[in-house]
Amino acid sequence: MTLKSLAPGEEIGLENHADTDQFLRVESGKGIVVMGDSEDALDFREEVKAHFAIFIPAGKWHNMANTGEEPMKIYSIYSPVQHPFVTIHETYEDGMEADSHHID
């Protein structure tokens, strides 16, 4: 499980996990989720807010962005595990660098 806080206007970044399902839960804030079969075909688009849950099947391209004026707090559960136990990324850039090594 990972915990994330997206500042207003910030996004997770377009990614794809070939062999990993992902569950997202919005704890606070609001945003938009996009998903699709390729980077150029993100045909799923949904506005989300606190208490929304999103399931991302393995192999789907996806991104989430904070469209609100407050931080968006979310958590992710990966199956199988995506990040080693007790992984902490102090900055967005650190997280993106680490995630670039995890894209399946």
N, CA, C and O atoms as a GROMACS GRO file, in nm:
protein
  416
    1MET      N    1   0.084  -0.116   0.000
    1MET     CA    2   0.000   0.000   0.000
    1MET      C    3   0.090   0.123   0.000
    1MET      O    4   0.193   0.127   0.067
    2THR      N    5   0.049   0.224  -0.076
    2THR     CA    6   0.120   0.352  -0.076
    2THR      C    7   0.021   0.464  -0.042
    2THR      O    8  -0.098   0.455  -0.074
    3LEU      N    9   0.071   0.567   0.022
    3LEU     CA   10  -0.007   0.686   0.053
    3LEU      C   11   0.048   0.800  -0.031
    3LEU      O   12   0.169   0.815  -0.042
    4LYS      N   13  -0.042   0.880  -0.090
    4LYS     CA   14   0.003   0.990  -0.174
    4LYS      C   15  -0.076   1.114  -0.140
    4LYS      O   16  -0.193   1.108  -0.102
    5SER      N   17  -0.010   1.228  -0.155
    5SER     CA   18  -0.074   1.357  -0.141
    5SER      C   19  -0.040   1.438  -0.265
    5SER      O   20   0.077   1.467  -0.290
    6LEU      N   21  -0.141   1.474  -0.342
    6LEU     CA   22  -0.121   1.553  -0.463
    6LEU      C   23  -0.162   1.696  -0.436
    6LEU      O   24  -0.275   1.722  -0.394
    7ALA      N   25  -0.072   1.790  -0.460
    7ALA     CA   26  -0.103   1.932  -0.444
    7ALA      C   27  -0.199   1.974  -0.556
    7ALA      O   28  -0.207   1.906  -0.658
    8PRO      N   29  -0.270   2.084  -0.538
    8PRO     CA   30  -0.357   2.133  -0.646
    8PRO      C   31  -0.281   2.144  -0.778
    8PRO      O   32  -0.172   2.202  -0.783
    9GLY      N   33  -0.338   2.087  -0.883
    9GLY     CA   34  -0.276   2.088  -1.015
    9GLY      C   35  -0.176   1.976  -1.038
    9GLY      O   36  -0.134   1.956  -1.152
   10GLU      N   37  -0.136   1.905  -0.935
   10GLU     CA   38  -0.038   1.797  -0.948
   10GLU      C   39  -0.106   1.668  -0.994
   10GLU      O   40  -0.225   1.648  -0.969
   11GLU      N   41  -0.030   1.583  -1.059
   11GLU     CA   42  -0.082   1.454  -1.104
   11GLU      C   43   0.015   1.344  -1.070
   11GLU      O   44   0.132   1.368  -1.042
   12ILE      N   45  -0.037   1.220  -1.072
   12ILE     CA   46   0.049   1.104  -1.046
   12ILE      C   47   0.145   1.086  -1.162
   12ILE      O   48   0.263   1.055  -1.141
   13GLY      N   49   0.097   1.103  -1.283
   13GLY     CA   50   0.178   1.080  -1.403
   13GLY      C   51   0.127   0.956  -1.474
   13GLY      O   52   0.092   0.857  -1.411
   14LEU      N   53   0.124   0.962  -1.605
   14LEU     CA   54   0.075   0.850  -1.685
   14LEU      C   55   0.164   0.728  -1.664
   14LEU      O   56   0.286   0.736  -1.678
   15GLU      N   57   0.102   0.615  -1.629
   15GLU     CA   58   0.178   0.493  -1.603
   15GLU      C   59   0.099   0.370  -1.642
   15GLU      O   60  -0.021   0.376  -1.668
   16ASN      N   61   0.169   0.258  -1.645
   16ASN     CA   62   0.111   0.130  -1.681
   16ASN      C   63   0.186   0.021  -1.604
   16ASN      O   64   0.309   0.018  -1.604
   17HIS      N   65   0.110  -0.067  -1.539
   17HIS     CA   66   0.170  -0.180  -1.468
   17HIS      C   67   0.119  -0.308  -1.537
   17HIS      O   68   0.005  -0.350  -1.517
   18ALA      N   69   0.204  -0.367  -1.617
   18ALA     CA   70   0.164  -0.480  -1.702
   18ALA      C   71   0.110  -0.599  -1.623
   18ALA      O   72   0.016  -0.665  -1.668
   19ASP      N   73   0.168  -0.626  -1.506
   19ASP     CA   74   0.131  -0.746  -1.431
   19ASP      C   75   0.076  -0.715  -1.292
   19ASP      O   76   0.072  -0.802  -1.205
   20THR      N   77   0.034  -0.589  -1.271
   20THR     CA   78  -0.008  -0.548  -1.138
   20THR      C   79  -0.142  -0.477  -1.142
   20THR      O   80  -0.157  -0.376  -1.210
   21ASP      N   81  -0.240  -0.530  -1.069
   21ASP     CA   82  -0.367  -0.459  -1.050
   21ASP      C   83  -0.344  -0.351  -0.945
   21ASP      O   84  -0.258  -0.364  -0.859
   22GLN      N   85  -0.424  -0.243  -0.954
   22GLN     CA   86  -0.409  -0.134  -0.859
   22GLN      C   87  -0.548  -0.088  -0.813
   22GLN      O   88  -0.641  -0.075  -0.893
   23PHE      N   89  -0.560  -0.065  -0.683
   23PHE     CA   90  -0.682  -0.013  -0.622
   23PHE      C   91  -0.649   0.123  -0.564
   23PHE      O   92  -0.555   0.136  -0.486
   24LEU      N   93  -0.725   0.227  -0.601
   24LEU     CA   94  -0.705   0.361  -0.550
   24LEU      C   95  -0.825   0.402  -0.467
   24LEU      O   96  -0.939   0.371  -0.502
   25ARG      N   97  -0.801   0.472  -0.356
   25ARG     CA   98  -0.910   0.525  -0.273
   25ARG      C   99  -0.879   0.670  -0.244
   25ARG      O  100  -0.771   0.703  -0.195
   26VAL      N  101  -0.974   0.757  -0.275
   26VAL     CA  102  -0.959   0.900  -0.248
   26VAL      C  103  -1.010   0.925  -0.107
   26VAL      O  104  -1.127   0.902  -0.077
   27GLU      N  105  -0.922   0.973  -0.021
   27GLU     CA  106  -0.959   1.004   0.117
   27GLU      C  107  -1.009   1.146   0.130
   27GLU      O  108  -1.102   1.173   0.206
   28SER      N  109  -0.948   1.240   0.056
   28SER     CA  110  -0.993   1.378   0.060
   28SER      C  111  -0.951   1.447  -0.069
   28SER      O  112  -0.859   1.404  -0.138
   29GLY      N  113  -1.021   1.555  -0.100
   29GLY     CA  114  -0.992   1.630  -0.221
   29GLY      C  115  -1.076   1.583  -0.338
   29GLY      O  116  -1.166   1.500  -0.323
   30LYS      N  117  -1.044   1.636  -0.455
   30LYS     CA  118  -1.115   1.595  -0.576
   30LYS      C  119  -1.020   1.600  -0.694
   30LYS      O  120  -0.919   1.670  -0.694
   31GLY      N  121  -1.056   1.522  -0.796
   31GLY     CA  122  -0.969   1.516  -0.912
   31GLY      C  123  -1.034   1.444  -1.029
   31GLY      O  124  -1.156   1.429  -1.036
   32ILE      N  125  -0.949   1.401  -1.118
   32ILE     CA  126  -0.993   1.331  -1.239
   32ILE      C  127  -0.904   1.208  -1.258
   32ILE      O  128  -0.783   1.214  -1.236
   33VAL      N  129  -0.965   1.099  -1.299
   33VAL     CA  130  -0.893   0.976  -1.332
   33VAL      C  131  -0.914   0.948  -1.480
   33VAL      O  132  -1.027   0.957  -1.530
   34VAL      N  133  -0.806   0.916  -1.550
   34VAL     CA  134  -0.815   0.872  -1.689
   34VAL      C  135  -0.751   0.734  -1.700
   34VAL      O  136  -0.658   0.701  -1.626
   35MET      N  137  -0.803   0.655  -1.794
   35MET     CA  138  -0.754   0.518  -1.810
   35MET      C  139  -0.784   0.471  -1.952
   35MET      O  140  -0.882   0.514  -2.012
   36GLY      N  141  -0.700   0.382  -2.005
   36GLY     CA  142  -0.725   0.327  -2.136
   36GLY      C  143  -0.624   0.220  -2.173
   36GLY      O  144  -0.532   0.188  -2.097
   37ASP      N  145  -0.643   0.165  -2.292
   37ASP     CA  146  -0.559   0.055  -2.339
   37ASP      C  147  -0.424   0.099  -2.394
   37ASP      O  148  -0.333   0.016  -2.408
   38SER      N  149  -0.409   0.228  -2.426
   38SER     CA  150  -0.281   0.280  -2.473
   38SER      C  151  -0.267   0.425  -2.430
   38SER      O  152  -0.364   0.487  -2.387
   39GLU      N  153  -0.146   0.478  -2.442
   39GLU     CA  154  -0.122   0.617  -2.403
   39GLU      C  155  -0.206   0.714  -2.484
   39GLU      O  156  -0.240   0.822  -2.437
   40ASP      N  157  -0.241   0.674  -2.606
   40ASP     CA  158  -0.317   0.760  -2.696
   40ASP      C  159  -0.467   0.732  -2.694
   40ASP      O  160  -0.542   0.796  -2.767
   41ALA      N  161  -0.511   0.636  -2.613
   41ALA     CA  162  -0.654   0.599  -2.611
   41ALA      C  163  -0.703   0.591  -2.466
   41ALA      O  164  -0.743   0.485  -2.419
   42LEU      N  165  -0.698   0.704  -2.398
   42LEU     CA  166  -0.745   0.710  -2.259
   42LEU      C  167  -0.894   0.742  -2.261
   42LEU      O  168  -0.936   0.854  -2.234
   43ASP      N  169  -0.973   0.640  -2.295
   43ASP     CA  170  -1.116   0.661  -2.320
   43ASP      C  171  -1.202   0.660  -2.193
   43ASP      O  172  -1.320   0.692  -2.200
   44PHE      N  173  -1.143   0.623  -2.078
   44PHE     CA  174  -1.216   0.631  -1.952
   44PHE      C  175  -1.174   0.759  -1.882
   44PHE      O  176  -1.055   0.785  -1.865
   45ARG      N  177  -1.271   0.839  -1.843
   45ARG     CA  178  -1.244   0.967  -1.776
   45ARG      C  179  -1.354   0.986  -1.672
   45ARG      O  180  -1.472   0.986  -1.705
   46GLU      N  181  -1.314   1.002  -1.546
   46GLU     CA  182  -1.414   1.013  -1.439
   46GLU      C  183  -1.367   1.114  -1.334
   46GLU      O  184  -1.252   1.110  -1.290
   47GLU      N  185  -1.457   1.203  -1.294
   47GLU     CA  186  -1.428   1.292  -1.183
   47GLU      C  187  -1.446   1.212  -1.054
   47GLU      O  188  -1.539   1.134  -1.041
   48VAL      N  189  -1.354   1.233  -0.960
   48VAL     CA  190  -1.357   1.160  -0.833
   48VAL      C  191  -1.342   1.259  -0.718
   48VAL      O  192  -1.292   1.370  -0.735
   49LYS      N  193  -1.387   1.215  -0.601
   49LYS     CA  194  -1.375   1.298  -0.481
   49LYS      C  195  -1.363   1.205  -0.361
   49LYS      O  196  -1.357   1.083  -0.377
   50ALA      N  197  -1.360   1.262  -0.242
   50ALA     CA  198  -1.345   1.184  -0.119
   50ALA      C  199  -1.441   1.066  -0.117
   50ALA      O  200  -1.558   1.080  -0.152
   51HIS      N  201  -1.390   0.952  -0.075
   51HIS     CA  202  -1.463   0.826  -0.059
   51HIS      C  203  -1.484   0.749  -0.189
   51HIS      O  204  -1.551   0.646  -0.188
   52PHE      N  205  -1.430   0.797  -0.301
   52PHE     CA  206  -1.438   0.723  -0.426
   52PHE      C  207  -1.328   0.616  -0.427
   52PHE      O  208  -1.220   0.637  -0.371
   53ALA      N  209  -1.356   0.504  -0.490
   53ALA     CA  210  -1.259   0.396  -0.510
   53ALA      C  211  -1.249   0.368  -0.659
   53ALA      O  212  -1.349   0.371  -0.731
   54ILE      N  213  -1.128   0.340  -0.705
   54ILE     CA  214  -1.103   0.315  -0.846
   54ILE      C  215  -1.021   0.188  -0.858
   54ILE      O  216  -0.920   0.173  -0.788
   55PHE      N  217  -1.062   0.097  -0.946
   55PHE     CA  218  -0.986  -0.024  -0.972
   55PHE      C  219  -0.921  -0.010  -1.109
   55PHE      O  220  -0.988   0.022  -1.207
   56ILE      N  221  -0.791  -0.033  -1.116
   56ILE     CA  222  -0.716  -0.024  -1.242
   56ILE      C  223  -0.660  -0.162  -1.273
   56ILE      O  224  -0.567  -0.208  -1.206
   57PRO      N  225  -0.715  -0.229  -1.373
   57PRO     CA  226  -0.665  -0.363  -1.407
   57PRO      C  227  -0.522  -0.357  -1.462
   57PRO      O  228  -0.482  -0.257  -1.521
   58ALA      N  229  -0.448  -0.462  -1.441
   58ALA     CA  230  -0.313  -0.473  -1.496
   58ALA      C  231  -0.318  -0.446  -1.646
   58ALA      O  232  -0.409  -0.491  -1.716
   59GLY      N  233  -0.219  -0.372  -1.695
   59GLY     CA  234  -0.209  -0.345  -1.837
   59GLY      C  235  -0.280  -0.219  -1.884
   59GLY      O  236  -0.267  -0.182  -2.000
   60LYS      N  237  -0.356  -0.152  -1.797
   60LYS     CA  238  -0.426  -0.029  -1.835
   60LYS      C  239  -0.336   0.092  -1.810
   60LYS      O  240  -0.276   0.104  -1.704
   61TRP      N  241  -0.326   0.181  -1.907
   61TRP     CA  242  -0.260   0.310  -1.886
   61TRP      C  243  -0.352   0.394  -1.800
   61TRP      O  244  -0.474   0.390  -1.818
   62HIS      N  245  -0.296   0.472  -1.708
   62HIS     CA  246  -0.380   0.550  -1.618
   62HIS      C  247  -0.305   0.670  -1.560
   62HIS      O  248  -0.182   0.674  -1.558
   63ASN      N  249  -0.383   0.766  -1.514
   63ASN     CA  250  -0.330   0.884  -1.449
   63ASN      C  251  -0.439   0.941  -1.360
   63ASN      O  252  -0.558   0.921  -1.386
   64MET      N  253  -0.400   1.012  -1.255
   64MET     CA  254  -0.493   1.081  -1.167
   64MET      C  255  -0.435   1.219  -1.142
   64MET      O  256  -0.316   1.233  -1.116
   65ALA      N  257  -0.521   1.322  -1.149
   65ALA     CA  258  -0.478   1.460  -1.126
   65ALA      C  259  -0.569   1.527  -1.025
   65ALA      O  260  -0.689   1.501  -1.021
   66ASN      N  261  -0.511   1.614  -0.944
   66ASN     CA  262  -0.586   1.693  -0.847
   66ASN      C  263  -0.642   1.815  -0.920
   66ASN      O  264  -0.565   1.898  -0.969
   67THR      N  265  -0.774   1.826  -0.929
   67THR     CA  266  -0.838   1.940  -0.994
   67THR      C  267  -0.895   2.039  -0.891
   67THR      O  268  -0.956   2.139  -0.928
   68GLY      N  269  -0.875   2.010  -0.764
   68GLY     CA  270  -0.930   2.094  -0.659
   68GLY      C  271  -0.832   2.201  -0.612
   68GLY      O  272  -0.726   2.221  -0.670
   69GLU      N  273  -0.871   2.268  -0.504
   69GLU     CA  274  -0.790   2.376  -0.447
   69GLU      C  275  -0.722   2.334  -0.318
   69GLU      O  276  -0.652   2.414  -0.256
   70GLU      N  277  -0.742   2.209  -0.278
   70GLU     CA  278  -0.680   2.156  -0.157
   70GLU      C  279  -0.601   2.030  -0.193
   70GLU      O  280  -0.624   1.972  -0.300
   71PRO      N  281  -0.510   1.985  -0.107
   71PRO     CA  282  -0.438   1.861  -0.135
   71PRO      C  283  -0.535   1.743  -0.152
   71PRO      O  284  -0.638   1.735  -0.084
   72MET      N  285  -0.502   1.655  -0.242
   72MET     CA  286  -0.581   1.534  -0.266
   72MET      C  287  -0.506   1.419  -0.201
   72MET      O  288  -0.393   1.390  -0.239
   73LYS      N  289  -0.567   1.355  -0.103
   73LYS     CA  290  -0.505   1.245  -0.030
   73LYS      C  291  -0.563   1.114  -0.085
   73LYS      O  292  -0.684   1.096  -0.088
   74ILE      N  293  -0.475   1.026  -0.127
   74ILE     CA  294  -0.519   0.896  -0.182
   74ILE      C  295  -0.429   0.786  -0.128
   74ILE      O  296  -0.316   0.810  -0.084
   75TYR      N  297  -0.481   0.664  -0.132
   75TYR     CA  298  -0.394   0.550  -0.109
   75TYR      C  299  -0.415   0.449  -0.220
   75TYR      O  300  -0.521   0.440  -0.280
   76SER      N  301  -0.309   0.373  -0.244
   76SER     CA  302  -0.305   0.271  -0.349
   76SER      C  303  -0.269   0.138  -0.289
   76SER      O  304  -0.183   0.128  -0.202
   77ILE      N  305  -0.336   0.035  -0.335
   77ILE     CA  306  -0.300  -0.102  -0.300
   77ILE      C  307  -0.267  -0.174  -0.430
   77ILE      O  308  -0.346  -0.172  -0.524
   78TYR      N  309  -0.152  -0.236  -0.434
   78TYR     CA  310  -0.106  -0.309  -0.552
   78TYR      C  311  -0.110  -0.458  -0.526
   78TYR      O  312  -0.083  -0.505  -0.416
   79SER      N  313  -0.143  -0.533  -0.630
   79SER     CA  314  -0.140  -0.677  -0.620
   79SER      C  315  -0.084  -0.735  -0.749
   79SER      O  316  -0.148  -0.722  -0.854
   80PRO      N  317   0.032  -0.798  -0.746
   80PRO     CA  318   0.120  -0.816  -0.632
   80PRO      C  319   0.185  -0.684  -0.590
   80PRO      O  320   0.165  -0.581  -0.655
   81VAL      N  321   0.262  -0.686  -0.482
   81VAL     CA  322   0.324  -0.568  -0.423
   81VAL      C  323   0.408  -0.494  -0.527
   81VAL      O  324   0.481  -0.556  -0.603
   82GLN      N  325   0.397  -0.361  -0.529
   82GLN     CA  326   0.471  -0.278  -0.625
   82GLN      C  327   0.591  -0.209  -0.561
   82GLN      O  328   0.695  -0.196  -0.626
   83HIS      N  329   0.578  -0.164  -0.437
   83HIS     CA  330   0.686  -0.091  -0.369
   83HIS      C  331   0.733  -0.170  -0.247
   83HIS      O  332   0.650  -0.224  -0.174
   84PRO      N  333   0.863  -0.176  -0.222
   84PRO     CA  334   0.912  -0.246  -0.103
   84PRO      C  335   0.857  -0.185   0.026
   84PRO      O  336   0.827  -0.066   0.030
   85PHE      N  337   0.844  -0.266   0.129
   85PHE     CA  338   0.794  -0.224   0.259
   85PHE      C  339   0.872  -0.103   0.311
   85PHE      O  340   0.995  -0.100   0.301
   86VAL      N  341   0.803  -0.005   0.365
   86VAL     CA  342   0.856   0.116   0.426
   86VAL      C  343   0.928   0.207   0.324
   86VAL      O  344   1.023   0.275   0.360
   87THR      N  345   0.884   0.208   0.200
   87THR     CA  346   0.938   0.300   0.100
   87THR      C  347   0.879   0.438   0.125
   87THR      O  348   0.758   0.453   0.137
   88ILE      N  349   0.964   0.539   0.132
   88ILE     CA  350   0.920   0.677   0.150
   88ILE      C  351   0.988   0.763   0.044
   88ILE      O  352   1.110   0.762   0.031
   89HIS      N  353   0.907   0.838  -0.032
   89HIS     CA  354   0.960   0.934  -0.128
   89HIS      C  355   0.931   1.073  -0.073
   89HIS      O  356   0.815   1.112  -0.059
   90GLU      N  357   1.034   1.146  -0.041
   90GLU     CA  358   1.019   1.278   0.021
   90GLU      C  359   0.961   1.381  -0.075
   90GLU      O  360   0.894   1.475  -0.032
   91THR      N  361   0.986   1.365  -0.205
   91THR     CA  362   0.937   1.462  -0.303
   91THR      C  363   0.866   1.389  -0.416
   91THR      O  364   0.884   1.269  -0.435
   92TYR      N  365   0.787   1.463  -0.491
   92TYR     CA  366   0.720   1.412  -0.610
   92TYR      C  367   0.824   1.358  -0.708
   92TYR      O  368   0.806   1.250  -0.766
   93GLU      N  369   0.931   1.433  -0.727
   93GLU     CA  370   1.036   1.393  -0.821
   93GLU      C  371   1.098   1.259  -0.782
   93GLU      O  372   1.124   1.174  -0.867
   94ASP      N  373   1.123   1.240  -0.651
   94ASP     CA  374   1.178   1.113  -0.603
   94ASP      C  375   1.083   0.998  -0.636
   94ASP      O  376   1.127   0.891  -0.679
   95GLY      N  377   0.954   1.020  -0.615
   95GLY     CA  378   0.855   0.917  -0.644
   95GLY      C  379   0.848   0.884  -0.791
   95GLY      O  380   0.838   0.767  -0.828
   96MET      N  381   0.852   0.987  -0.875
   96MET     CA  382   0.847   0.964  -1.020
   96MET      C  383   0.972   0.889  -1.066
   96MET      O  384   0.962   0.800  -1.152
   97GLU      N  385   1.086   0.922  -1.012
   97GLU     CA  386   1.210   0.852  -1.048
   97GLU      C  387   1.202   0.705  -1.009
   97GLU      O  388   1.239   0.618  -1.088
   98ALA      N  389   1.154   0.678  -0.890
   98ALA     CA  390   1.140   0.539  -0.845
   98ALA      C  391   1.037   0.465  -0.928
   98ALA      O  392   1.058   0.349  -0.964
   99ASP      N  393   0.924   0.530  -0.958
   99ASP     CA  394   0.819   0.464  -1.037
   99ASP      C  395   0.866   0.434  -1.178
   99ASP      O  396   0.822   0.336  -1.238
  100SER      N  397   0.955   0.517  -1.234
  100SER     CA  398   1.002   0.492  -1.369
  100SER      C  399   1.077   0.360  -1.378
  100SER      O  400   1.089   0.301  -1.486
  101HIS      N  401   1.127   0.313  -1.265
  101HIS     CA  402   1.197   0.184  -1.262
  101HIS      C  403   1.101   0.068  -1.240
  101HIS      O  404   1.140  -0.048  -1.251
  102HIS      N  405   0.973   0.099  -1.207
  102HIS     CA  406   0.874  -0.006  -1.178
  102HIS      C  407   0.778  -0.032  -1.293
  102HIS      O  408   0.701  -0.128  -1.286
  103ILE      N  409   0.778   0.050  -1.398
  103ILE     CA  410   0.684   0.030  -1.508
  103ILE      C  411   0.714  -0.105  -1.571
  103ILE      O  412   0.825  -0.130  -1.617
  104ASP      N  413   0.614  -0.190  -1.571
  104ASP     CA  414   0.632  -0.328  -1.620
  104ASP      C  415   0.639  -0.331  -1.771
  104ASP      O  416   0.653  -0.438  -1.830
   0.00000   0.00000   0.00000
